[in-house]
Amino acid sequence: MEVKKCLQELMLDPDGLKYLVDEAKELVFLNGILRRTDKMPNSSEVVSYMAFTLFPTPLPKAVLLQALAVQTHFNTLVDKISQDPDFLEEALAGTVQTDEFTAKLFDIYKTVQQEGQTQSIVLGVNRSDYMMEEREDGSLSMKQTEINTISVGSFGVTDSLPVVHRHMLRLVGLQEESQRVPDTLSTHGVSRALAKAWELYGQPKAVLMFLVEEVELTKLNHRVIENKLWERGIPVIRRKFEDVSKSGFLDGDKKLFVDGLEVAVVYYRYGYMPDQYTEQSWDARLMMERSLAVKCPDIGTHLAGTKKVQQVLARPGVLEKFFPNQPQVVEQIRETFTGLYTLDMGSEGDQTVAMALANPHCFVLKPQREAGGNNFCGESLVRVLEEVKNDKRRASYILMDRIRPKIEQNFLVQRGQPVTLASVFCEIGVCGAYVRHGGEMVLNEVTGHCMKTCDTKYDDGGEAARHVYDSPLIV
Protein backbone atom coordinates (compact mmCIF):
# COMPACT_ATOMS: atom_id res chain seq x y z
CA MET A 1 0.00 0.00 0.00
CA GLU A 2 1.18 3.52 -0.75
CA VAL A 3 0.82 4.58 2.90
CA LYS A 4 3.29 1.91 4.03
CA LYS A 5 5.76 3.04 1.40
CA CYS A 6 5.34 6.63 2.56
CA LEU A 7 6.04 5.66 6.19
CA GLN A 8 9.25 3.92 5.23
CA GLU A 9 10.41 6.85 3.11
CA LEU A 10 9.82 9.29 5.96
CA MET A 11 12.07 7.21 8.21
CA LEU A 12 14.90 8.14 5.84
CA ASP A 13 13.86 11.77 5.54
CA PRO A 14 13.98 13.49 8.97
CA ASP A 15 13.45 16.95 7.49
CA GLY A 16 10.38 15.79 5.60
CA LEU A 17 9.03 14.09 8.74
CA LYS A 18 9.55 17.22 10.84
CA TYR A 19 7.70 19.31 8.26
CA LEU A 20 4.71 16.95 8.30
CA VAL A 21 4.64 16.75 12.11
CA ASP A 22 4.69 20.55 12.39
CA GLU A 23 1.88 20.79 9.82
CA ALA A 24 -0.15 18.17 11.69
CA LYS A 25 0.27 19.93 15.05
CA GLU A 26 -0.93 23.21 13.60
CA LEU A 27 -3.91 21.43 12.06
CA VAL A 28 -4.97 19.83 15.34
CA PHE A 29 -4.78 23.22 17.03
CA LEU A 30 -6.73 24.77 14.18
CA ASN A 31 -9.43 22.10 14.54
CA GLY A 32 -9.60 22.24 18.34
CA ILE A 33 -8.24 18.76 19.10
CA LEU A 34 -7.02 19.95 22.48
CA ARG A 35 -6.61 18.97 26.10
CA ARG A 36 -5.52 20.74 29.22
CA THR A 37 -2.01 20.08 30.53
CA ASP A 38 -0.94 17.92 33.47
CA LYS A 39 0.90 20.86 35.07
CA MET A 40 -2.07 23.23 34.79
CA PRO A 41 -5.08 20.88 34.56
CA ASN A 42 -7.75 23.46 35.36
CA SER A 43 -6.35 26.34 33.36
CA SER A 44 -8.32 27.60 30.39
CA GLU A 45 -5.28 29.56 29.20
CA VAL A 46 -2.78 26.70 28.84
CA VAL A 47 -3.65 23.80 26.54
CA SER A 48 -1.88 21.25 24.39
CA TYR A 49 -2.91 18.85 21.67
CA MET A 50 -4.32 15.39 22.20
CA ALA A 51 -1.85 12.67 21.25
CA PHE A 52 -2.56 11.39 17.74
CA THR A 53 -1.20 9.34 14.86
CA LEU A 54 0.42 11.20 11.99
CA PHE A 55 -1.55 9.18 9.43
CA PRO A 56 -4.76 7.15 9.61
CA THR A 57 -4.31 3.41 10.24
CA PRO A 58 -5.62 0.89 7.69
CA LEU A 59 -8.84 -0.91 8.66
CA PRO A 60 -10.81 -3.34 6.46
CA LYS A 61 -14.23 -2.02 5.52
CA ALA A 62 -15.95 -5.30 6.41
CA VAL A 63 -14.54 -5.20 9.94
CA LEU A 64 -15.79 -1.68 10.60
CA LEU A 65 -19.20 -2.47 9.10
CA GLN A 66 -19.47 -5.52 11.36
CA ALA A 67 -18.95 -3.39 14.46
CA LEU A 68 -21.34 -0.66 13.29
CA ALA A 69 -24.07 -3.12 12.33
CA VAL A 70 -24.30 -4.73 15.77
CA GLN A 71 -24.35 -1.55 17.87
CA THR A 72 -28.12 -0.99 18.02
CA HIS A 73 -28.45 -4.59 19.21
CA PHE A 74 -25.96 -3.89 21.98
CA ASN A 75 -27.99 -0.80 22.90
CA THR A 76 -31.08 -2.98 23.21
CA LEU A 77 -29.19 -5.66 25.14
CA VAL A 78 -27.83 -3.21 27.70
CA ASP A 79 -31.30 -1.74 28.19
CA LYS A 80 -32.89 -5.17 28.68
CA ILE A 81 -30.23 -6.21 31.20
CA SER A 82 -30.76 -3.02 33.21
CA GLN A 83 -34.44 -3.97 33.59
CA ASP A 84 -33.78 -7.53 34.74
CA PRO A 85 -33.01 -7.55 38.49
CA ASP A 86 -33.02 -11.35 38.69
CA PHE A 87 -30.38 -11.61 35.97
CA LEU A 88 -28.18 -8.92 37.51
CA GLU A 89 -28.46 -10.44 40.98
CA GLU A 90 -27.51 -13.90 39.74
CA ALA A 91 -24.72 -12.66 37.46
CA LEU A 92 -23.12 -10.49 40.14
CA ALA A 93 -23.72 -12.79 43.14
CA GLY A 94 -20.06 -13.72 43.53
CA THR A 95 -18.68 -10.34 42.53
CA VAL A 96 -20.61 -8.32 45.12
CA GLN A 97 -19.21 -10.52 47.89
CA THR A 98 -15.64 -9.61 47.01
CA ASP A 99 -15.65 -6.28 45.14
CA GLU A 100 -16.75 -3.47 47.44
CA PHE A 101 -17.31 -0.97 44.64
CA THR A 102 -19.66 -3.24 42.67
CA ALA A 103 -21.38 -4.18 45.93
CA LYS A 104 -22.14 -0.54 46.74
CA LEU A 105 -23.50 0.07 43.25
CA PHE A 106 -25.68 -3.01 43.58
CA ASP A 107 -26.97 -1.89 46.98
CA ILE A 108 -28.20 1.34 45.36
CA TYR A 109 -29.77 -0.72 42.57
CA LYS A 110 -31.65 -2.92 45.07
CA THR A 111 -32.84 0.12 47.02
CA VAL A 112 -34.25 1.77 43.90
CA GLN A 113 -35.87 -1.49 42.78
CA GLN A 114 -37.54 -1.99 46.16
CA GLU A 115 -38.81 1.58 46.31
CA GLY A 116 -39.98 1.51 42.71
CA GLN A 117 -38.29 3.44 39.91
CA THR A 118 -39.50 7.03 39.82
CA GLN A 119 -38.60 7.85 36.23
CA SER A 120 -39.84 5.90 33.19
CA ILE A 121 -37.51 7.74 30.79
CA VAL A 122 -34.25 5.84 30.30
CA LEU A 123 -31.24 7.32 28.52
CA GLY A 124 -28.19 5.29 27.54
CA VAL A 125 -24.94 6.37 25.92
CA ASN A 126 -22.50 3.49 25.51
CA ARG A 127 -19.43 2.49 23.57
CA SER A 128 -18.54 -1.02 22.52
CA ASP A 129 -14.79 -1.49 22.09
CA TYR A 130 -13.18 -3.98 19.71
CA MET A 131 -9.78 -5.14 18.61
CA MET A 132 -9.06 -6.53 15.17
CA GLU A 133 -7.80 -10.06 15.69
CA GLU A 134 -5.59 -11.67 13.09
CA ARG A 135 -6.18 -15.42 12.82
CA GLU A 136 -3.48 -17.94 11.89
CA ASP A 137 -4.81 -18.09 8.31
CA GLY A 138 -4.43 -14.32 7.98
CA SER A 139 -8.17 -13.55 8.11
CA LEU A 140 -9.42 -10.79 10.40
CA SER A 141 -12.22 -10.69 12.93
CA MET A 142 -13.54 -7.93 15.20
CA LYS A 143 -13.55 -9.05 18.85
CA GLN A 144 -15.10 -7.12 21.70
CA THR A 145 -12.87 -6.13 24.61
CA GLU A 146 -15.58 -4.44 26.68
CA ILE A 147 -18.70 -2.31 26.62
CA ASN A 148 -18.71 1.01 28.46
CA THR A 149 -21.98 2.32 29.86
CA ILE A 150 -20.85 5.24 32.05
CA SER A 151 -18.84 8.38 31.29
CA VAL A 152 -18.32 7.28 27.72
CA GLY A 153 -15.67 9.40 26.07
CA SER A 154 -13.34 9.42 23.06
CA PHE A 155 -15.57 11.65 20.98
CA GLY A 156 -16.20 15.38 20.94
CA VAL A 157 -13.10 17.20 19.78
CA THR A 158 -11.76 13.98 18.24
CA ASP A 159 -14.61 14.11 15.72
CA SER A 160 -12.37 16.59 13.89
CA LEU A 161 -9.39 14.25 13.55
CA PRO A 162 -10.44 12.81 10.14
CA VAL A 163 -10.08 16.35 8.74
CA VAL A 164 -6.45 16.36 9.86
CA HIS A 165 -5.71 12.88 8.55
CA ARG A 166 -7.24 13.55 5.14
CA HIS A 167 -5.03 16.61 4.77
CA MET A 168 -1.91 14.72 5.83
CA LEU A 169 -2.54 12.14 3.13
CA ARG A 170 -3.01 14.89 0.54
CA LEU A 171 0.29 16.49 1.60
CA VAL A 172 2.16 13.31 0.66
CA GLY A 173 0.29 12.92 -2.62
CA LEU A 174 -2.21 10.27 -1.53
CA GLN A 175 -5.35 12.01 -2.80
CA GLU A 176 -7.31 8.82 -3.47
CA GLU A 177 -6.51 7.42 -0.01
CA SER A 178 -7.65 10.68 1.60
CA GLN A 179 -11.17 10.01 0.36
CA ARG A 180 -11.25 6.75 2.33
CA VAL A 181 -11.06 8.34 5.79
CA PRO A 182 -14.69 8.47 6.98
CA ASP A 183 -16.20 11.17 9.16
CA THR A 184 -17.39 10.30 12.63
CA LEU A 185 -20.01 12.56 14.14
CA SER A 186 -20.56 11.02 17.56
CA THR A 187 -21.06 14.40 19.22
CA HIS A 188 -24.19 15.07 17.17
CA GLY A 189 -25.72 11.71 18.03
CA VAL A 190 -24.93 11.89 21.75
CA SER A 191 -26.24 15.45 22.08
CA ARG A 192 -29.38 14.42 20.17
CA ALA A 193 -30.07 11.62 22.66
CA LEU A 194 -29.44 13.90 25.65
CA ALA A 195 -31.76 16.50 24.13
CA LYS A 196 -34.49 13.91 23.52
CA ALA A 197 -34.45 12.83 27.16
CA TRP A 198 -34.55 16.45 28.31
CA GLU A 199 -37.52 17.17 26.03
CA LEU A 200 -39.42 14.13 27.31
CA TYR A 201 -38.89 15.32 30.89
CA GLY A 202 -41.17 18.18 29.90
CA GLN A 203 -39.94 21.13 31.95
CA PRO A 204 -38.40 23.87 29.76
CA LYS A 205 -36.73 25.62 32.70
CA ALA A 206 -35.10 22.45 34.05
CA VAL A 207 -31.37 22.00 33.48
CA LEU A 208 -29.22 19.21 32.12
CA MET A 209 -26.45 18.56 34.66
CA PHE A 210 -23.00 17.18 33.81
CA LEU A 211 -21.67 15.34 36.89
CA VAL A 212 -17.94 16.11 36.68
CA GLU A 213 -14.65 15.81 38.54
CA GLU A 214 -12.43 18.42 40.16
CA VAL A 215 -9.54 18.04 37.69
CA GLU A 216 -10.63 17.76 34.05
CA LEU A 217 -7.95 17.39 31.41
CA THR A 218 -10.60 16.56 28.80
CA LYS A 219 -13.07 19.29 29.73
CA LEU A 220 -12.97 20.66 26.18
CA ASN A 221 -14.39 17.34 25.00
CA HIS A 222 -17.40 17.94 27.23
CA ARG A 223 -17.73 21.50 26.05
CA VAL A 224 -18.36 20.41 22.47
CA ILE A 225 -21.43 18.48 23.62
CA GLU A 226 -22.52 21.27 25.94
CA ASN A 227 -22.45 23.78 23.09
CA LYS A 228 -24.64 21.52 20.96
CA LEU A 229 -27.16 21.40 23.80
CA TRP A 230 -27.12 25.16 24.36
CA GLU A 231 -27.73 25.61 20.61
CA ARG A 232 -30.91 23.57 21.09
CA GLY A 233 -31.99 25.90 23.89
CA ILE A 234 -31.17 23.43 26.67
CA PRO A 235 -29.57 24.99 29.78
CA VAL A 236 -26.51 23.06 30.99
CA ILE A 237 -24.77 23.17 34.36
CA ARG A 238 -21.64 21.39 35.60
CA ARG A 239 -21.53 20.12 39.19
CA LYS A 240 -19.38 17.80 41.27
CA PHE A 241 -20.55 15.18 43.77
CA GLU A 242 -19.61 17.65 46.50
CA ASP A 243 -21.92 20.28 45.03
CA VAL A 244 -24.83 17.83 44.88
CA SER A 245 -24.15 16.78 48.49
CA LYS A 246 -24.18 20.37 49.72
CA SER A 247 -27.09 21.89 47.82
CA GLY A 248 -29.03 18.97 46.34
CA PHE A 249 -32.42 17.80 47.59
CA LEU A 250 -35.58 16.05 46.45
CA ASP A 251 -38.95 17.75 46.78
CA GLY A 252 -42.20 15.95 47.61
CA ASP A 253 -42.54 14.73 44.02
CA LYS A 254 -38.92 13.47 44.03
CA LYS A 255 -37.82 16.20 41.63
CA LEU A 256 -34.09 16.81 41.98
CA PHE A 257 -32.90 20.33 42.75
CA VAL A 258 -29.26 21.46 42.84
CA ASP A 259 -28.43 25.06 43.74
CA GLY A 260 -32.15 25.79 43.45
CA LEU A 261 -32.33 24.54 39.85
CA GLU A 262 -34.57 21.66 38.83
CA VAL A 263 -32.50 18.95 37.14
CA ALA A 264 -34.08 17.14 34.18
CA VAL A 265 -31.08 14.96 33.23
CA VAL A 266 -27.99 13.87 35.16
CA TYR A 267 -25.19 13.02 32.72
CA TYR A 268 -22.40 11.16 34.53
CA ARG A 269 -18.92 12.10 33.29
CA TYR A 270 -17.51 10.83 36.56
CA GLY A 271 -18.25 8.15 39.15
CA TYR A 272 -16.91 5.06 37.39
CA MET A 273 -14.00 4.29 39.76
CA PRO A 274 -13.92 3.60 43.55
CA ASP A 275 -11.53 6.44 44.35
CA GLN A 276 -14.02 8.91 42.88
CA TYR A 277 -16.39 8.38 45.82
CA THR A 278 -16.55 9.51 49.43
CA GLU A 279 -19.37 8.52 51.78
CA GLN A 280 -21.04 11.81 50.89
CA SER A 281 -20.66 10.95 47.18
CA TRP A 282 -22.42 7.62 47.71
CA ASP A 283 -25.28 9.43 49.47
CA ALA A 284 -25.50 11.89 46.57
CA ARG A 285 -25.52 9.03 44.04
CA LEU A 286 -28.39 7.36 45.89
CA MET A 287 -30.33 10.62 46.02
CA MET A 288 -29.93 11.18 42.29
CA GLU A 289 -30.96 7.59 41.53
CA ARG A 290 -34.09 7.99 43.66
CA SER A 291 -35.00 11.21 41.89
CA LEU A 292 -37.30 11.98 38.99
CA ALA A 293 -34.32 13.18 36.94
CA VAL A 294 -33.32 11.07 33.94
CA LYS A 295 -29.97 9.42 34.63
CA CYS A 296 -27.32 8.71 32.00
CA PRO A 297 -26.70 6.02 32.98
CA ASP A 298 -29.14 4.89 35.64
CA ILE A 299 -27.70 2.46 38.15
CA GLY A 300 -28.98 -0.65 36.34
CA THR A 301 -27.34 0.45 33.10
CA HIS A 302 -24.10 1.14 34.96
CA LEU A 303 -24.11 -2.44 36.30
CA ALA A 304 -24.92 -3.82 32.85
CA GLY A 305 -21.50 -2.62 31.73
CA THR A 306 -19.51 -4.58 34.31
CA LYS A 307 -16.94 -7.15 33.17
CA LYS A 308 -18.78 -9.90 35.04
CA VAL A 309 -21.97 -9.28 33.07
CA GLN A 310 -19.90 -9.36 29.87
CA GLN A 311 -18.56 -12.78 30.86
CA VAL A 312 -21.98 -14.19 31.76
CA LEU A 313 -23.44 -13.05 28.44
CA ALA A 314 -20.93 -15.25 26.63
CA ARG A 315 -22.39 -18.39 28.24
CA PRO A 316 -24.46 -20.65 25.95
CA GLY A 317 -28.14 -19.76 25.92
CA VAL A 318 -27.87 -16.43 27.74
CA LEU A 319 -28.25 -14.11 24.74
CA GLU A 320 -31.28 -16.12 23.64
CA LYS A 321 -32.99 -15.10 26.88
CA PHE A 322 -32.81 -11.45 25.84
CA PHE A 323 -33.49 -12.00 22.13
CA PRO A 324 -36.03 -14.84 21.94
CA ASN A 325 -36.81 -15.98 18.40
CA GLN A 326 -34.10 -13.66 17.00
CA PRO A 327 -31.30 -16.07 16.06
CA GLN A 328 -29.70 -13.65 13.59
CA VAL A 329 -29.34 -10.96 16.25
CA VAL A 330 -27.89 -13.49 18.69
CA GLU A 331 -25.39 -14.66 16.07
CA GLN A 332 -24.35 -11.10 15.19
CA ILE A 333 -23.58 -10.33 18.83
CA ARG A 334 -21.95 -13.67 19.57
CA GLU A 335 -19.57 -13.34 16.61
CA THR A 336 -17.94 -10.41 18.39
CA PHE A 337 -17.26 -12.38 21.59
CA THR A 338 -13.92 -13.91 22.41
CA GLY A 339 -13.44 -16.54 25.13
CA LEU A 340 -14.65 -15.35 28.54
CA TYR A 341 -14.36 -17.47 31.70
CA THR A 342 -15.68 -17.31 35.26
CA LEU A 343 -13.46 -17.17 38.33
CA ASP A 344 -16.31 -17.71 40.79
CA MET A 345 -15.65 -20.20 43.56
CA GLY A 346 -16.37 -23.78 42.50
CA SER A 347 -15.12 -26.38 40.06
CA GLU A 348 -15.62 -24.22 36.95
CA GLY A 349 -13.64 -21.38 38.49
CA ASP A 350 -10.95 -23.83 39.61
CA GLN A 351 -10.59 -25.05 36.03
CA THR A 352 -10.25 -21.44 34.85
CA VAL A 353 -7.46 -20.78 37.35
CA ALA A 354 -5.57 -23.89 36.27
CA MET A 355 -5.98 -23.03 32.59
CA ALA A 356 -4.72 -19.48 33.11
CA LEU A 357 -1.70 -20.48 35.19
CA ALA A 358 -0.72 -23.14 32.65
CA ASN A 359 -0.69 -20.61 29.77
CA PRO A 360 -0.64 -17.11 31.29
CA HIS A 361 0.35 -15.36 28.05
CA CYS A 362 -2.83 -16.60 26.36
CA PHE A 363 -5.22 -14.76 28.69
CA VAL A 364 -6.05 -11.43 30.30
CA LEU A 365 -7.20 -11.08 33.91
CA LYS A 366 -9.75 -8.28 34.21
CA PRO A 367 -11.11 -6.60 37.36
CA GLN A 368 -14.44 -4.78 37.50
CA ARG A 369 -12.91 -1.43 36.55
CA GLU A 370 -13.21 1.11 33.74
CA ALA A 371 -10.77 3.53 32.07
CA GLY A 372 -8.13 1.05 30.87
CA GLY A 373 -4.77 0.13 32.31
CA ASN A 374 -6.27 -2.19 34.94
CA ASN A 375 -5.68 -5.57 33.31
CA PHE A 376 -3.13 -8.26 34.08
CA CYS A 377 -1.39 -10.61 31.69
CA GLY A 378 1.77 -12.71 31.61
CA GLU A 379 3.80 -12.50 34.83
CA SER A 380 1.42 -10.03 36.48
CA LEU A 381 -1.52 -12.39 35.80
CA VAL A 382 0.37 -15.23 37.50
CA ARG A 383 1.23 -13.03 40.48
CA VAL A 384 -2.39 -11.94 41.07
CA LEU A 385 -3.92 -15.37 40.47
CA GLU A 386 -1.44 -17.10 42.77
CA GLU A 387 -2.45 -14.64 45.47
CA VAL A 388 -6.22 -15.14 45.12
CA LYS A 389 -6.60 -18.58 43.52
CA ASN A 390 -7.94 -20.22 46.72
CA ASP A 391 -9.64 -17.09 47.96
CA LYS A 392 -13.14 -15.79 47.22
CA ARG A 393 -11.48 -12.53 46.09
CA ARG A 394 -10.86 -14.20 42.75
CA ALA A 395 -14.58 -13.76 41.97
CA SER A 396 -13.95 -10.03 41.57
CA TYR A 397 -12.12 -10.84 38.29
CA ILE A 398 -12.95 -12.51 35.00
CA LEU A 399 -10.60 -14.17 32.54
CA MET A 400 -10.61 -13.36 28.83
CA ASP A 401 -8.75 -14.87 25.90
CA ARG A 402 -5.92 -12.56 24.92
CA ILE A 403 -6.71 -11.05 21.55
CA ARG A 404 -3.80 -11.11 19.14
CA PRO A 405 -4.30 -7.90 17.17
CA LYS A 406 -3.16 -7.14 13.66
CA ILE A 407 0.03 -5.08 13.86
CA GLU A 408 0.50 -2.00 11.71
CA GLN A 409 3.03 0.84 11.64
CA ASN A 410 2.48 4.52 12.24
CA PHE A 411 4.10 7.64 13.64
CA LEU A 412 2.78 8.61 17.09
CA VAL A 413 2.72 12.33 17.86
CA GLN A 414 2.85 12.89 21.62
CA ARG A 415 3.77 16.02 23.51
CA GLY A 416 7.37 16.01 24.73
CA GLN A 417 8.31 12.76 23.01
CA PRO A 418 10.27 12.10 19.80
CA VAL A 419 8.20 11.07 16.78
CA THR A 420 9.40 7.66 15.63
CA LEU A 421 7.88 4.91 13.55
CA ALA A 422 6.21 2.43 15.91
CA SER A 423 4.58 -0.96 15.65
CA VAL A 424 0.99 -0.35 16.74
CA PHE A 425 -2.38 -2.01 17.19
CA CYS A 426 -5.70 -0.25 17.15
CA GLU A 427 -8.95 -0.41 19.07
CA ILE A 428 -12.23 0.62 17.49
CA GLY A 429 -14.97 2.05 19.67
CA VAL A 430 -18.50 2.20 18.30
CA CYS A 431 -20.73 4.67 20.11
CA GLY A 432 -24.45 4.17 20.52
CA ALA A 433 -27.29 6.05 22.18
CA TYR A 434 -30.87 5.18 23.01
CA VAL A 435 -33.87 6.66 24.79
CA ARG A 436 -36.71 4.53 26.12
CA HIS A 437 -39.96 6.03 27.40
CA GLY A 438 -41.80 3.41 29.39
CA GLY A 439 -42.02 0.38 27.13
CA GLU A 440 -41.31 2.28 23.91
CA MET A 441 -37.82 2.70 22.49
CA VAL A 442 -38.12 6.18 20.99
CA LEU A 443 -34.49 6.44 19.85
CA ASN A 444 -31.89 3.77 19.15
CA GLU A 445 -28.92 4.86 17.08
CA VAL A 446 -25.31 4.24 16.16
CA THR A 447 -23.83 7.64 16.82
CA GLY A 448 -20.41 7.05 15.28
CA HIS A 449 -17.03 5.47 15.84
CA CYS A 450 -13.70 6.41 17.37
CA MET A 451 -10.30 4.84 17.02
CA LYS A 452 -7.43 4.60 19.49
CA THR A 453 -3.99 3.25 18.67
CA CYS A 454 -1.25 2.06 20.97
CA ASP A 455 2.41 1.16 20.70
CA THR A 456 2.73 -2.62 21.06
CA LYS A 457 5.18 -2.19 23.94
CA TYR A 458 2.29 -0.88 26.06
CA ASP A 459 -0.14 -3.69 25.25
CA ASP A 460 -1.93 -4.72 28.46
CA GLY A 461 -3.94 -7.37 26.68
CA GLY A 462 -7.25 -5.65 26.21
CA GLU A 463 -7.34 -1.90 26.63
CA ALA A 464 -4.68 0.52 25.51
CA ALA A 465 -3.60 2.38 28.64
CA ARG A 466 -1.31 4.71 26.65
CA HIS A 467 -3.37 5.23 23.56
CA VAL A 468 -3.30 8.00 21.01
CA TYR A 469 -6.20 9.04 18.82
CA ASP A 470 -6.45 7.77 15.29
CA SER A 471 -8.76 7.48 12.27
CA PRO A 472 -9.45 4.42 10.11
CA LEU A 473 -8.20 4.35 6.55
CA ILE A 474 -10.75 2.07 4.90
CA VAL A 475 -9.17 -0.66 2.78
MOZICOR-V71014 format. One record per pair of residues at least 4 apart in sequence whose C-alpha atoms are under 7 Angstrom apart, sorted by the first residue. I is the first residue (numbers start at 1). J is the second residue. If there is no record, write none. Layout:
BEGIN
i->[I;I]
j->[J;J]
END
This chain:
BEGIN
i->[1;2;3;4;5;6;7;9;10;10;10;13;14;15;16;17;18;19;20;21;21;22;23;24;24;25;26;27;27;28;28;28;28;29;29;29;31;32;33;33;33;33;33;34;34;34;34;35;35;35;35;35;35;35;36;36;36;36;36;36;37;37;37;37;37;40;41;41;41;42;42;51;51;51;51;51;52;52;52;52;52;52;53;53;53;53;53;53;53;54;54;54;54;55;55;55;56;56;56;56;56;57;57;57;58;58;58;58;59;59;59;59;60;60;60;61;61;61;62;63;63;63;64;65;66;67;67;68;68;70;70;70;71;71;71;71;72;72;72;72;72;73;74;75;75;75;75;76;77;77;78;78;78;79;79;80;80;81;82;82;82;83;84;85;86;87;88;89;91;91;91;92;92;93;94;94;94;95;95;95;96;96;96;97;98;98;98;98;99;99;100;101;101;102;103;104;105;106;107;108;108;109;109;109;110;111;112;112;112;113;118;118;118;119;119;119;120;120;121;121;121;121;121;122;122;122;122;123;123;123;123;123;123;123;123;124;124;124;124;124;125;125;125;125;125;125;125;126;126;126;126;126;126;126;127;127;127;127;127;127;127;127;128;128;128;128;128;128;129;129;129;129;129;129;129;129;130;130;130;130;130;130;130;131;131;131;131;131;131;131;131;132;132;132;132;132;132;133;133;133;133;133;133;133;133;134;134;134;134;134;134;134;135;135;142;143;143;143;144;144;144;145;147;148;148;149;149;149;149;150;150;150;150;151;151;151;154;154;155;155;155;155;156;156;156;156;156;157;157;159;159;159;161;161;162;162;162;162;162;163;164;165;166;166;166;167;168;169;169;169;169;169;170;170;170;174;175;180;180;181;181;181;181;184;184;185;185;185;186;186;186;186;186;187;187;188;189;189;190;190;190;191;191;191;191;192;193;193;193;193;194;195;195;196;197;197;198;198;201;206;206;206;206;207;207;207;207;207;207;207;207;208;208;208;208;208;208;208;209;209;209;209;209;209;209;209;210;210;210;210;210;210;210;211;211;211;211;211;211;211;211;211;212;212;212;212;212;212;213;213;219;220;222;223;224;225;226;226;227;228;229;229;230;230;230;239;239;240;241;241;241;242;242;243;244;244;244;245;245;245;247;247;248;248;248;249;249;249;250;250;250;250;250;251;251;254;254;255;255;255;255;256;256;256;256;256;257;257;257;258;263;264;264;265;265;265;266;266;266;266;267;267;268;268;271;271;272;273;273;277;277;278;279;280;281;282;283;284;285;286;287;289;289;297;297;298;299;300;301;304;305;306;306;307;307;307;308;308;309;310;311;311;311;311;313;313;314;314;317;319;319;320;320;323;326;327;328;329;330;331;338;339;339;340;340;340;341;341;341;341;342;342;342;342;343;343;343;343;343;343;344;344;344;345;345;345;346;347;348;349;350;351;352;353;353;354;355;356;356;357;360;360;360;360;361;361;362;362;363;363;363;363;363;364;364;364;364;364;364;364;364;365;365;365;365;365;365;365;365;366;366;366;366;366;367;367;367;367;367;368;368;369;372;372;372;373;373;373;373;375;376;376;376;377;377;377;378;379;380;381;382;383;384;385;388;388;389;402;403;405;406;407;407;407;408;408;408;409;409;409;409;410;410;410;410;411;411;411;411;412;412;413;422;423;423;424;424;424;424;425;425;425;425;426;426;426;426;427;427;427;428;428;428;429;429;429;430;430;430;431;431;431;431;432;432;432;433;433;433;433;434;434;434;435;435;435;435;436;436;436;436;437;437;451;451;451;451;452;452;452;452;453;453;453;453;454;454;454;454;454;458;459;460]
j->[5;6;7;8;9;10;11;13;14;16;17;17;18;19;20;21;22;23;24;25;54;26;27;28;164;29;30;31;164;32;33;49;164;33;34;49;160;157;49;50;157;158;160;47;48;49;50;47;48;49;50;217;218;220;41;46;47;48;217;218;41;46;47;48;217;46;215;216;217;215;216;413;414;415;468;469;412;413;414;468;469;470;410;411;412;413;468;469;470;410;411;412;413;165;168;410;165;470;471;472;473;471;472;473;472;473;474;475;472;473;474;475;64;474;475;65;474;475;66;67;141;142;68;69;70;71;430;430;446;74;332;333;75;430;432;446;76;432;444;445;446;77;78;79;432;433;434;80;81;322;82;301;304;83;301;84;322;304;300;301;304;300;88;89;90;91;92;93;308;309;312;96;308;97;98;344;395;99;395;396;100;102;103;103;392;393;395;396;103;396;104;105;274;106;107;108;109;110;111;112;286;113;299;300;114;115;116;117;290;117;290;291;292;292;293;294;437;438;197;294;436;437;438;294;435;436;437;197;294;295;296;297;434;435;436;296;297;433;434;435;149;152;190;296;432;433;434;148;149;150;152;431;432;433;147;148;149;152;429;430;431;432;146;147;148;429;430;431;144;145;146;147;427;428;429;430;142;143;144;145;427;428;429;142;143;144;145;405;426;427;428;140;141;142;143;405;406;140;141;142;143;403;404;405;406;138;139;140;141;404;405;406;139;140;336;336;337;338;336;337;338;462;305;152;305;297;301;302;305;268;272;297;302;268;269;270;158;450;159;186;187;450;187;221;222;224;225;221;224;184;185;186;165;471;166;181;182;183;471;167;168;169;170;178;181;171;172;173;174;175;177;178;174;175;178;178;179;473;474;471;472;473;474;448;449;189;447;448;190;431;447;448;449;191;225;192;193;447;194;433;447;195;225;228;229;196;197;433;434;435;198;199;229;200;201;435;264;265;264;261;262;263;264;234;235;236;237;261;262;263;264;235;236;237;263;264;265;266;236;237;238;239;263;265;266;267;237;238;239;266;267;268;269;238;239;240;241;266;267;268;269;270;238;239;240;268;269;270;240;270;223;224;226;227;228;229;230;236;231;232;233;234;234;235;236;243;244;244;245;281;284;246;281;247;248;258;284;280;281;284;258;259;257;258;259;256;257;258;254;255;256;257;291;255;256;291;292;262;291;292;293;262;263;291;292;293;261;262;263;262;293;293;294;293;294;295;293;294;295;296;295;296;296;297;276;277;370;369;370;281;282;282;283;284;285;286;287;288;289;290;291;298;299;301;302;302;303;304;305;309;309;310;368;311;368;398;312;398;313;314;340;341;342;398;318;319;337;340;321;323;330;324;330;330;330;331;332;333;334;335;401;400;401;399;400;401;352;398;399;400;349;352;398;399;349;352;394;395;397;398;349;394;395;349;392;395;350;351;352;353;354;355;356;357;389;358;359;360;363;382;377;378;381;382;377;378;401;402;377;399;400;401;402;375;376;377;399;400;401;402;461;375;376;377;381;397;398;399;400;375;376;397;398;399;374;375;396;397;398;396;397;374;463;464;465;460;463;464;465;460;380;381;460;381;460;461;382;383;384;385;386;387;388;389;393;394;394;461;461;425;425;423;424;425;423;424;425;421;422;423;424;421;422;423;424;419;420;421;422;419;420;419;455;455;456;453;454;455;456;453;454;455;456;451;452;453;454;451;452;453;450;451;452;449;450;451;448;449;450;446;447;448;449;445;446;447;444;445;446;447;443;444;445;441;442;443;444;440;441;442;443;441;442;469;470;471;472;467;468;469;470;467;468;469;470;458;464;466;467;468;466;464;464]
END
